[in-house]
């Protein structure tokens, strides 16, 4: 599939400086956000020991993002994406600061924490599609897979450092200092982002359509583009089956080994080391490999790893499968993101990536609404085995349906995915 469809109006000549600043700013901001994510999840898990409470946290953390993403994507196609990223990051930091002050003064009610987590999720719903849509604007098409891989590697490195940092700060000083770290890193990230030059798309400057019309256009585009629709559907199902069970694995540790922050931290580190190595592979040796082939192979590896985790007789083997799961995450997500960026026109990136954001945001709360209470009825090990088996079955079926065969044919031909014409309007 070529990248011609996704080419922005112009890529700045100094794109390497732009990309470097963007990656550094996002890295700093992401580090603080991930520390908060781990620390709050552990705080809720350890304070309640309840799968239902963990499910409530997942709903608060991801459901608002899923709802807002569709509107955030339209904003990303109507505004300067750099400004949108900075504004949303600032709002998230402000909410975090308020929560830190409240908890420092003894206000630690679960509902207060969940409200703040939900508010942060709203900011992420605006920020996430803007970030995904911005990257193709500042990166040449022939470097997109590689830069996506580098970005994924950085995210994996942060995922490796963040749980260790969260475990250290949370274990020694409690939850409040974690929030202050996030506020500082967000401020630094916004400051760096200010110097990233992002060209304004001609389609934005010339836009005369209404917000509602843009929203409808995005929905119609995805509905009538069979390959993009297939990619989003496969991504949604696999993401649900991977991410949701991973949220109950700390509950397994807590139930089997007690409230041991070290063991939970090691679990996250095993996953993150795998992601880091996978990110290095996808940005170097595998940067030119068939995107869809990587997606398919990774999916079946996910299924095997999930089943292996559920059947592991000891913690060491459990960590090994968690590492393998992490290793193939970049080999799945980076080709997926690149395929979407290459296939979809630049002026539609925000809206299409808003639906990617919806998938990423809603897969976890929807999955946790099932797996969280289910973890109070059956074992987490059984959940992992069931999820892995369903994952393999879904991927086999997806490969056999007409849109799946069309996607594989387009990938083999290395040709752009052509959009199906919309039905004629009466």
C-alpha positions as CSV (number, residue, x, y, z in Angstrom):
1,X,0.0,0.0,0.0
2,X,1.5,3.3,-1.0
3,X,1.6,6.4,1.1
4,X,0.4,8.8,-1.6
5,X,-3.1,8.9,-0.3
6,X,-1.9,10.1,3.1
7,X,0.6,12.7,2.0
8,X,0.1,16.0,3.7
9,X,0.1,19.3,1.9
10,X,3.8,19.8,2.7
11,X,6.4,18.3,5.0
12,X,8.8,20.9,6.4
13,X,12.4,20.7,5.1
14,X,13.7,20.6,8.6
15,X,11.5,17.6,9.4
16,X,14.1,15.8,11.4
17,X,14.3,18.7,13.9
18,X,10.5,18.9,14.1
19,X,10.2,15.1,14.7
20,X,12.9,15.2,17.3
21,X,11.2,18.0,19.2
22,X,7.9,16.3,18.9
23,X,9.2,12.9,20.2
24,X,11.1,14.5,23.1
25,X,8.0,16.6,24.2
26,X,5.7,13.6,23.9
27,X,8.1,11.4,25.7
28,X,8.4,13.7,28.7
29,X,4.6,14.2,28.9
30,X,3.9,10.5,28.4
31,X,6.2,9.6,31.2
32,X,4.3,11.5,33.8
33,X,0.9,10.3,32.5
34,X,2.0,6.7,32.6
35,X,3.2,7.0,36.2
36,X,-0.2,8.3,37.2
37,X,-1.9,5.5,35.3
38,X,0.0,2.7,37.0
39,X,-0.1,4.3,40.5
40,X,-3.8,5.0,40.5
41,X,-4.6,1.5,39.2
42,X,-2.5,0.0,41.9
43,X,-4.0,2.3,44.5
44,X,-7.5,1.2,43.6
45,X,-6.5,-2.4,43.5
46,X,-4.7,-2.5,46.8
47,X,-7.3,-0.3,48.7
48,X,-10.3,-2.4,47.6
49,X,-9.1,-5.8,46.4
50,X,-12.2,-5.9,44.3
51,X,-12.6,-6.7,40.6
52,X,-15.7,-4.5,40.5
53,X,-13.7,-1.5,41.8
54,X,-11.0,-2.2,39.2
55,X,-13.7,-2.3,36.5
56,X,-15.0,1.1,37.7
57,X,-11.5,2.5,37.4
58,X,-11.2,1.2,33.9
59,X,-14.6,2.7,33.0
60,X,-13.6,6.1,34.4
61,X,-10.2,5.9,32.7
62,X,-11.3,5.0,29.2
63,X,-15.1,5.4,28.6
64,X,-15.0,9.3,28.5
65,X,-12.1,9.1,26.1
66,X,-14.0,6.9,23.8
67,X,-17.1,9.1,23.8
68,X,-15.1,12.3,23.3
69,X,-12.7,10.9,20.7
70,X,-15.2,11.1,17.9
71,X,-15.6,14.9,18.5
72,X,-11.8,15.3,19.2
73,X,-11.1,13.8,15.8
74,X,-13.3,16.4,14.0
75,X,-11.5,19.1,16.0
76,X,-8.2,17.7,14.8
77,X,-9.4,18.1,11.2
78,X,-10.6,21.6,11.8
79,X,-7.8,23.2,14.0
80,X,-4.1,23.4,14.1
81,X,-3.2,20.0,15.6
82,X,-0.2,21.3,17.5
83,X,-2.3,23.8,19.4
84,X,-4.9,21.1,20.2
85,X,-2.3,18.8,21.6
86,X,-0.9,21.6,23.9
87,X,-4.4,22.7,25.1
88,X,-5.5,19.2,26.0
89,X,-2.2,18.4,27.7
90,X,-2.6,21.6,29.8
91,X,-6.2,20.7,30.8
92,X,-5.1,17.2,31.9
93,X,-2.3,18.7,34.0
94,X,-4.7,21.1,35.7
95,X,-7.1,18.3,36.7
96,X,-4.2,16.3,38.0
97,X,-3.0,19.3,40.1
98,X,-6.4,19.7,41.6
99,X,-6.6,16.0,42.6
100,X,-3.1,16.2,44.1
101,X,-4.1,19.2,46.3
102,X,-7.4,17.4,47.4
103,X,-5.6,14.2,48.3
104,X,-2.8,16.0,50.1
105,X,-5.5,17.5,52.3
106,X,-7.1,14.1,53.1
107,X,-9.8,13.9,50.5
108,X,-9.3,10.3,49.3
109,X,-12.8,9.1,48.5
110,X,-12.8,6.7,45.6
111,X,-15.5,8.6,43.8
112,X,-13.3,11.8,43.8
113,X,-10.4,9.8,42.3
114,X,-12.7,8.3,39.6
115,X,-14.1,11.7,38.7
116,X,-10.6,13.1,38.2
117,X,-9.6,10.0,36.2
118,X,-12.6,10.6,34.0
119,X,-11.7,14.2,33.5
120,X,-8.2,13.2,32.4
121,X,-9.8,10.7,30.0
122,X,-11.8,13.5,28.4
123,X,-8.6,15.4,27.7
124,X,-7.0,12.3,26.2
125,X,-10.0,11.9,24.0
126,X,-9.1,15.2,22.3
127,X,-5.3,14.8,22.4
128,X,-5.0,11.2,21.1
129,X,-6.4,11.6,17.6
130,X,-4.6,15.0,17.2
131,X,-1.3,13.3,18.0
132,X,-1.9,10.5,15.6
133,X,-3.0,12.8,12.8
134,X,-0.2,15.3,13.4
135,X,2.7,12.8,12.8
136,X,2.1,12.2,9.1
137,X,2.2,16.0,8.6
138,X,5.7,16.3,9.8
139,X,7.2,13.0,8.5
140,X,8.0,12.2,4.9
141,X,5.9,9.2,3.7
142,X,8.8,6.9,3.1
143,X,9.9,7.4,6.7
144,X,6.5,7.0,8.3
145,X,6.8,3.3,9.3
146,X,10.3,3.9,10.8
147,X,9.2,7.0,12.8
148,X,6.1,5.2,14.0
149,X,8.4,2.4,15.1
150,X,10.7,4.9,16.9
151,X,7.7,6.5,18.6
152,X,6.5,3.1,19.6
153,X,9.9,2.2,21.0
154,X,10.0,5.4,23.1
155,X,6.5,4.6,24.4
156,X,7.8,1.1,25.3
157,X,10.8,2.6,27.0
158,X,8.5,4.8,29.0
159,X,6.3,1.8,29.8
160,X,9.4,0.2,31.2
161,X,10.5,3.1,33.3
162,X,7.1,4.3,34.4
163,X,6.0,1.3,36.5
164,X,9.5,1.2,38.1
165,X,9.2,4.9,38.9
166,X,5.6,4.6,39.9
167,X,6.4,1.7,42.2
168,X,9.3,3.5,43.8
169,X,7.5,6.8,44.4
170,X,4.1,5.2,45.3
171,X,5.8,2.6,47.6
172,X,8.0,5.2,49.4
173,X,5.9,8.4,49.4
174,X,2.3,7.5,48.5
175,X,0.1,8.5,45.7
176,X,0.2,12.4,45.9
177,X,3.8,12.9,44.8
178,X,3.0,10.9,41.7
179,X,0.5,13.5,40.7
180,X,2.9,16.4,41.1
181,X,5.4,14.6,38.9
182,X,2.8,14.4,36.1
183,X,2.1,18.2,36.4
184,X,5.8,19.0,36.0
185,X,6.3,16.7,33.0
186,X,3.2,18.0,31.3
187,X,4.5,21.6,31.6
188,X,7.8,20.6,30.1
189,X,6.1,18.7,27.3
190,X,3.9,21.7,26.4
191,X,6.9,24.0,26.4
192,X,8.8,21.8,23.9
193,X,5.8,21.3,21.7
194,X,5.6,25.1,21.3
195,X,8.7,24.9,19.1
196,X,7.4,22.2,16.7
197,X,6.4,23.6,13.4
198,X,3.2,22.0,12.0
199,X,1.9,23.2,8.6
200,X,-1.8,24.0,8.4
201,X,-3.6,21.8,5.9
202,X,-5.1,23.6,3.0
203,X,-8.3,21.7,3.6
204,X,-8.5,23.4,7.0
205,X,-7.9,26.8,5.7
206,X,-10.5,26.4,3.0
207,X,-13.1,24.5,5.1
208,X,-16.6,25.8,4.9
209,X,-18.5,22.7,6.0
210,X,-20.2,22.5,9.4
211,X,-18.9,20.5,12.4
212,X,-21.9,18.1,12.0
213,X,-21.2,17.7,8.3
214,X,-17.5,16.8,9.0
215,X,-18.6,14.3,11.7
216,X,-21.0,12.6,9.2
217,X,-18.4,12.6,6.5
218,X,-16.0,10.7,8.7
219,X,-18.5,8.1,9.5
220,X,-19.4,7.6,5.9
221,X,-15.8,7.4,4.8
222,X,-15.1,4.5,7.2
223,X,-18.4,2.7,6.4
224,X,-17.8,2.8,2.6
225,X,-14.1,1.9,2.8
226,X,-14.1,-1.8,3.3
227,X,-10.4,-2.3,4.1
228,X,-10.3,0.6,6.7
229,X,-13.5,-0.7,8.2
230,X,-12.0,-4.2,8.4
231,X,-8.8,-2.9,10.0
232,X,-10.7,-1.0,12.7
233,X,-12.9,-4.0,13.4
234,X,-10.0,-6.4,13.8
235,X,-8.1,-3.9,15.9
236,X,-11.2,-3.4,18.1
237,X,-11.7,-7.1,18.8
238,X,-8.0,-8.0,19.4
239,X,-7.5,-4.9,21.5
240,X,-10.4,-5.8,23.7
241,X,-9.2,-9.4,24.2
242,X,-5.6,-8.3,25.0
243,X,-6.0,-5.1,27.0
244,X,-9.0,-6.1,29.2
245,X,-7.5,-9.3,30.6
246,X,-4.2,-7.5,31.2
247,X,-6.0,-5.2,33.6
248,X,-6.9,-8.1,35.8
249,X,-3.4,-9.6,36.0
250,X,-2.5,-7.3,38.9
251,X,-5.6,-8.7,40.6
252,X,-4.2,-12.2,40.1
253,X,-0.9,-11.1,41.8
254,X,-2.8,-9.5,44.7
255,X,-4.9,-12.5,45.3
256,X,-2.1,-15.1,45.0
257,X,0.8,-13.2,46.6
258,X,-0.8,-10.3,48.6
259,X,-0.4,-6.6,48.1
260,X,3.1,-6.8,46.8
261,X,4.1,-3.7,44.8
262,X,7.4,-5.4,43.7
263,X,5.7,-8.3,42.0
264,X,3.2,-6.1,40.2
265,X,6.0,-3.8,39.1
266,X,8.0,-6.8,37.8
267,X,5.0,-7.9,35.8
268,X,4.7,-4.5,34.1
269,X,8.5,-4.4,33.5
270,X,8.4,-7.9,31.8
271,X,5.7,-6.6,29.5
272,X,7.5,-3.3,28.9
273,X,10.9,-4.9,28.1
274,X,9.2,-7.0,25.5
275,X,7.5,-3.9,24.0
276,X,10.8,-2.1,24.0
277,X,12.6,-4.8,22.1
278,X,9.6,-5.1,19.7
279,X,9.7,-1.4,19.1
280,X,13.4,-1.6,18.2
281,X,12.7,-4.5,15.8
282,X,9.9,-2.7,14.0
283,X,11.9,0.5,13.6
284,X,15.0,-1.3,12.2
285,X,14.9,-4.9,10.9
286,X,11.2,-5.1,10.2
287,X,10.6,-1.5,9.0
288,X,10.1,-2.7,5.4
289,X,8.2,-5.9,6.1
290,X,4.6,-6.5,4.9
291,X,2.4,-4.6,7.3
292,X,-0.6,-6.9,7.2
293,X,1.7,-10.0,7.6
294,X,3.1,-8.6,10.8
295,X,-0.4,-7.9,12.1
296,X,-1.6,-11.5,11.4
297,X,1.5,-13.1,12.9
298,X,1.4,-10.9,16.0
299,X,-2.3,-11.7,16.6
300,X,-1.7,-15.5,16.7
301,X,1.2,-14.9,19.0
302,X,-1.0,-12.9,21.3
303,X,-3.4,-15.8,21.4
304,X,-0.7,-18.3,22.2
305,X,0.8,-16.1,24.9
306,X,-2.6,-15.4,26.6
307,X,-3.3,-19.1,26.8
308,X,0.2,-19.8,28.0
309,X,-0.2,-17.2,30.8
310,X,-3.4,-18.9,31.9
311,X,-1.8,-22.3,32.0
312,X,1.5,-21.2,33.6
313,X,2.4,-23.4,36.6
314,X,4.6,-20.7,38.2
315,X,5.3,-17.0,38.2
316,X,8.5,-17.2,36.2
317,X,6.7,-18.7,33.2
318,X,3.9,-16.3,33.6
319,X,6.3,-13.4,33.4
320,X,7.9,-15.0,30.3
321,X,4.6,-15.1,28.4
322,X,3.9,-11.5,29.5
323,X,7.2,-10.6,28.0
324,X,6.3,-12.3,24.7
325,X,2.9,-10.6,24.7
326,X,4.7,-7.2,25.0
327,X,7.3,-8.1,22.4
328,X,4.6,-8.4,19.7
329,X,2.5,-5.4,20.7
330,X,4.6,-3.0,18.5
331,X,4.6,-5.6,15.7
332,X,0.9,-5.3,15.7
333,X,0.1,-1.7,16.5
334,X,2.8,0.1,14.5
335,X,1.9,-1.6,11.1
336,X,-1.7,-1.0,11.9
337,X,-1.2,2.7,12.5
338,X,1.0,3.0,9.4
339,X,-1.5,1.3,7.2
340,X,-4.2,3.7,8.3
341,X,-1.9,6.7,7.9
342,X,-0.9,5.5,4.4
343,X,-4.4,4.6,3.3
344,X,-6.5,7.5,4.5
345,X,-6.2,11.0,3.0
346,X,-4.5,13.6,5.3
347,X,-7.6,15.7,5.7
348,X,-9.5,12.7,7.1
349,X,-6.8,11.6,9.5
350,X,-8.3,13.3,12.6
351,X,-11.7,11.7,12.1
352,X,-10.4,8.3,11.3
353,X,-8.0,8.3,14.2
354,X,-10.8,9.4,16.4
355,X,-12.4,6.1,15.7
356,X,-9.1,4.4,16.5
357,X,-9.1,6.3,19.7
358,X,-12.7,5.1,20.4
359,X,-11.6,1.5,19.8
360,X,-8.6,1.9,22.2
361,X,-10.7,3.7,24.8
362,X,-13.8,1.6,24.8
363,X,-12.2,-1.8,24.4
364,X,-10.9,-1.6,27.9
365,X,-14.1,-0.5,29.8
366,X,-16.3,-2.8,27.7
367,X,-13.9,-5.7,28.3
368,X,-13.5,-4.8,32.0
369,X,-17.3,-4.6,32.3
370,X,-17.2,-8.3,31.4
371,X,-13.8,-9.5,32.7
372,X,-13.8,-7.5,36.0
373,X,-16.9,-8.9,37.5
374,X,-16.1,-12.3,35.9
375,X,-12.8,-12.3,37.8
376,X,-14.9,-12.3,41.0
377,X,-16.6,-15.5,39.7
378,X,-13.9,-17.5,37.9
379,X,-10.1,-17.4,38.1
380,X,-8.0,-14.9,36.1
381,X,-6.2,-17.9,34.7
382,X,-9.4,-19.1,33.1
383,X,-10.1,-15.7,31.7
384,X,-6.7,-15.6,30.0
385,X,-7.2,-19.0,28.4
386,X,-10.7,-18.1,27.1
387,X,-9.5,-14.8,25.7
388,X,-6.6,-16.4,23.8
389,X,-8.8,-19.0,22.3
390,X,-11.4,-16.5,21.1
391,X,-8.6,-14.3,19.7
392,X,-7.3,-17.0,17.5
393,X,-10.8,-18.0,16.3
394,X,-11.7,-14.3,15.5
395,X,-8.5,-13.8,13.4
396,X,-9.2,-17.0,11.4
397,X,-12.7,-15.8,10.6
398,X,-11.5,-12.3,9.8
399,X,-9.0,-13.7,7.2
400,X,-11.8,-15.6,5.5
401,X,-14.4,-12.8,5.1
402,X,-14.4,-10.8,1.8
403,X,-13.0,-7.6,3.3
404,X,-10.2,-9.6,4.9
405,X,-9.2,-11.3,1.7
406,X,-9.3,-7.8,0.0
407,X,-7.0,-6.4,2.6
408,X,-4.5,-9.3,2.2
409,X,-4.6,-9.0,-1.6
410,X,-4.0,-5.2,-1.4
411,X,-1.1,-5.8,0.9
412,X,0.5,-8.5,-1.3
413,X,0.2,-6.1,-4.3
414,X,1.7,-3.3,-2.2
415,X,-1.0,-1.1,-3.8
416,X,-3.1,1.7,-2.2
417,X,-6.5,0.5,-0.8
418,X,-9.1,2.0,-3.1
419,X,-12.2,3.5,-1.5
420,X,-15.5,2.0,-2.4
421,X,-17.9,4.6,-3.9
422,X,-20.6,5.8,-1.6
423,X,-24.2,5.1,-2.8
424,X,-25.7,7.8,-4.9
425,X,-27.6,10.4,-3.0
426,X,-31.3,10.8,-3.9
